[in-house]
Amino acid sequence: LNALAEVLPGFLGGSADLASSSMTLLKIFGNFQKIAAKAADELRRQGKTVRVVSLVSWELFEEQSEEYKESVLPESVIARISIEAGCTLGWQKYVGAKGKIIGIDRFGASAPGGKIFEEYGITVESVITAARSL
């Protein structure tokens, strides 16, 4: 995780803010920063204020102060989306009751990564669609 601090300036305590804004309407988590960044760019073009946060480690995040956690995931922001290629179990805690979780919750599929992600809806378009529904 120390290596992440060198390449992600906002990295601290298990999260990194990859795209800042003065107001946060959307949170995108998981290992898919490229998908999140492209979706955020398109949503910004449409006039939305979007913040992309990579929550690298739940464990490290939970060890941080309440003040820090609130700065990363303000309670006032209920429009949140997570992106996860693995099991989505556990993300509900971070996206909240009104958030959207995009991920794969089944086993056995086999194909190149891009094909699998497209088949299971882990795409820029699916993030944009989810964001519009919030």
Secondary structure as UniProt FT lines:
FT   HELIX           2..7
FT   TURN            9..10
FT   TURN            13..14
FT   STRAND          15..19
FT   STRAND          28..29
FT   HELIX           33..45
FT   TURN            46..47
FT   STRAND          52..55
FT   HELIX           58..62
FT   HELIX           66..72
FT   TURN            75..76
FT   STRAND          81..84
FT   TURN            89..91
FT   HELIX           92..95
FT   TURN            97..98
FT   STRAND          100..103
FT   HELIX           113..119
FT   TURN            120..121
FT   HELIX           124..133
//
